Amino acid sequence: MKKTIFSQVLTSKKWENVQRSWYKFSRNRLSIIGLIVVFIIIFLAIFAPFITVHPESVSRYVNFSESKQPPSLSYPFGTDIYGRDIFTRTIYAFRISLLMSFVVLSISVPMGVTLGLIAGYFKDSWIDILIMRITDIFLSIPALILALSICAILPRNLTTTMIAISFVWWTWYCRMTYGIVTSVRGEFFIQAVELIGAGKLHILFKEILPNCLSEIVTKMTLDVGSVILIGSSLSFVGLGAQPPTADLGSMIAGGAKYLPDLWWMSMFPSIALVMIVLGFNLLGDGIHDIFTVGEG
């Protein structure tokens, strides 16, 4: 009986936390817009084969009889110089963008957070000095410039783009985590855990890491758009995904050659890029509000 009552109280408490989080999130209407935009983009990316009617446009397909067609019912975003449907390519480009951001963050976040935890916990030691000086060197160089340099000396493809961005992206998570760890490592609860003989791994990942999660999750959400923007920039200059891969950056670059006559070739991919970056930024602002202390 007591166990049942305890379970009910725990469930009620969790539901209250969900309601409180949603209240904080929904206070900002722009966050709701961001959530809707992100949901639509993910939905389109997942169900692209069922939504598009010209799937052949994402491969090495040429149909000169339909080339340079302006937007119409048959081709909502028009066609490019090879007769490929731009709407289809834009929807499939969402897949490439989301995949790139997922891979980059999956590599850079664990790496940066782990190094930041270690450097912060062993502050003022040679470990701290080594990790943070390397981090500072990377942070002193603009991320896009460093990624361009890496892509320039490696094979030009999507894999190289993801490696290059991951190589420069971990530094922000390392610096952010380092700052949080140095501020909590002297707290009483850390000292108490150390006194009872807890191991360093336990302290780092069970006691200190939970205090970093809110900042990490917020930054990850904001960084999805930033990673996609840098990846598209690399593709725009020919160092990212290569044709015939449907990529927003390369589509914008390809259409820019024919402005203003074939304006639709670059305009619709540009709008799509703006929407995906803006959507994740607005969503990130809402997630930040969830973790903000106080009801307001």
N, C-alpha and C positions, 0 to 999 in steps of 0.2 A: 504493500500500500504506500509506504513512504517513498519507495523507489518510483512508483507511478506519479506521485505528487511532484517529486523532484524533477522528473522528466518533463512534466507539464510546465513547471515553472521555467525550466531551461529553454523549452521550445517557445514559450511566451516571451522570454527575454530576447531570444534570437530574432523573433518577429518584430519586436520593438526596435531592435537595432537596424533591421532592414528598413522599417518605416522611417526611422530617423535619418538614415543615410539617403533614402529617396527624397525626403523633404529637403535636405541640404542640396542635393543634386538638382532637384526640380525648381528651386528658387530662381535659378538662372535659366531663362528661357533659351538663351543661346546654346546652353549645354544640351537641352532637349533637341534642338535643331541639329547639333553635332551628332547626337546619338542616332537620330533618324537617318542622317546622311551616311554615317558609317554602316548602319544596318543595311541600307539600300546598296551600298557599294559591295559589301560582303555577300549579300544575296545575289547580286548580278554576277559576281566573280564565281560563286559556287555553281550557279545554274546557267552559266554562259551557254553551254551546248543546247539548252532547251529554250533559251530566250532569243538567240540570234538565228537568222535564217540563211546566212551565208558563211557557214563555218570554214569553207574552203579559203576564205580570205586571209586566214592566219597562216597559211602555208605558202609554198612557192607557186602561187596562182597568178595567172595573167589572163585578162579578158579585155583586150583593147576596144572591143565593141561597146563596153560599158565604162570606159575610162573617162575621168574628168566630169562625171555626172554631178550636178549640184544636188543639194538636199531635196528629197522627194519622198513619196509614200513607200516606194520600193527600197530607197536608200536614204534613211532619215538623216544621216550625217554626210551623204554624198559618197563619191568614190574617189580613189586616188588615181595617179597617172597609169597605174597598171590594171585598173578596173576592180580593185579590191574594196569591199564595203568598209568604210571607216567606222561605222557604228559597231560592227562585229569586232574589228581590231581594237577599238577602244575598250569594249567590255572585256575582251581577253587580256588586254594590257593591265586591267585591274588585278588579274591573277598574278602577273609578273611582279607588279608593285608590292602586293601584299606578301607574296612569297619572299621577296627580297628583304622586306622589313622584318619578317618573322625570323629568317635565318640570321640576319645581322644582329638583331637584339638577342637571339638565343645564344649567340657566341659572345658578344661584347658585354652583356649584362652580368652573367655569372663570372666572367673573367675580371671585370672592373670591380664588382662588389667584393669578390674574394680578396683581391689585392688591397682594396681599401680597408677591409676588415683587419687584415694582417698588419698593414702599415699603421693604422690607427691604434690598434691594441698594443703594438710594440713601439709606441711613439718615442722619438729621440734615440732610437737604436739604429744600428747600421742598416737593418731591414727597412725601417721607415725612410731613412735618407735615400737608400738605393731606389726604392719603389717610387717615392714622390718626386725625386729628381728626374727620373725617366718620364714620369707622367707630365711634369712641367715642361720638359723638352717637347713632347708631343703636343701639349696644349699651346705652346708658343707658335706653332705652325697652323695656319687655317686648315680646317678639315678637308675642304674641297681641294686645296692645292696639294696636300699630302696624298689624298686619294687619286688625284690626277697623275701624280708622279708614279705611284705604284702601278696604276693601270697602263701607263705608257711603256713600262718595261716588261709587262706580262701579256700573255695572249688576250686578245680583246673578245670577251664574252661575259655572260651574266655571272658566271662563277667568280671570275676575276673581280668583277664589280663588288660582289658580296664580300669577298676576302679583303679587298682594299678598304671598304667602309668599316668593316669589323675591326680592322687593324688600327683605325684611328678613333673609333667610337667608344672603346672601353674606358678611355681616359676620364671622361666626364663622370662616369659612374664611380670610378676609383676616387676621384677628388671629392665627390659628393658624399660617398660613404665614409671616407676618411674624416671629413668634417663632423659627421654625426657621431662616429665612434669616439673621437677625441673629446666630445662634449659629454658622453655618457659613461666613459670608462672609469671615471672617478666617483660615480654614483654609489650609494650605499648598497644597492641590491647587487651590484657587480662585486663589491668588496666582500659581501656576505657569501656569495657563491664561491669566491676564491678561498675564503676561510674554511669552508667545509670540504675543500679539496677537489673541487670540480676541475676536469681537464680543460685545457685551452680550447679545444675544438667545441666542447659543450658550451663554454662561455661565449665563443665567437658566434656560433650558429644557433644556439638555443636562447641565449640571453640578450646579446647585442643586436643580432640581425633583425629580430622582430621590430626593434625600434627604428629600423631603416626602411621597412617595407612600404610605408605610406609614401615616402619621397620617391622610392624606386618605382612603384607602380605609376605614380603620377608622371614621372619623367619618361617612363617607357611609352605611355600613351601619347605624350607630346612628341616623342622621338619617332614614332611611326611615320608621321608626316614629314619630318625632317630627313629621315633616311630615304624615303621615297623621292623627295625633292633633290637630294644629292645624287641618288642613282639616276634620276632622269636627266640631271645636268651632265653626268658622265656619258649617258647615251646620246645626248644632244650634240656633243662634240665628237662622237664616234668611238668612244672608249668603253661603252657599256654593252648592252645586249645588241647583237648584230642582226641585220635583216636575214630572213623575213620575220624574225621574232616581233610580235606585236608589243612594242614598248612606247610609253607615252613620250619620252624624251626624243627617241629617234623619229617618231611620227611627227612631232612638232618641227624638228629640224628638216625633215623631208618636205613638209608643207611650206616652210618658210621660203624655200627657193622659188615658189610660184605665187607669192603674194604680189599684188592684191587680187589677181585674177581668180585663182583657186583658193579663196580665203578659207573655205571649210576644211581644207586638209590639215591646217594647223590650229584653227580656232577651236574646234570641238575637243581635240586632245588637250589643248591648253585649259579649257574650261574643266575638263575631267580632272586634270592635275590640281587645279586650284580647289576643286570641291573635295578631293580626297585629303589634301593637306589641311584645308580649313576645317573639315569635319573632325579629324582627329585632334586638332588643336582645341576646338570647342569642347570636344568630349573630355580632353585632358583637363581643361579648366573646371569642368563639372566634377571630375574625380578629385581634383585638388580641394574643391569645396567640401566633399564628403569627409576628408581627413582633417579639415580645419577644425581646430578646437573651438567649442562653443556653438550654441544653437543660433546665435545672432538674432 
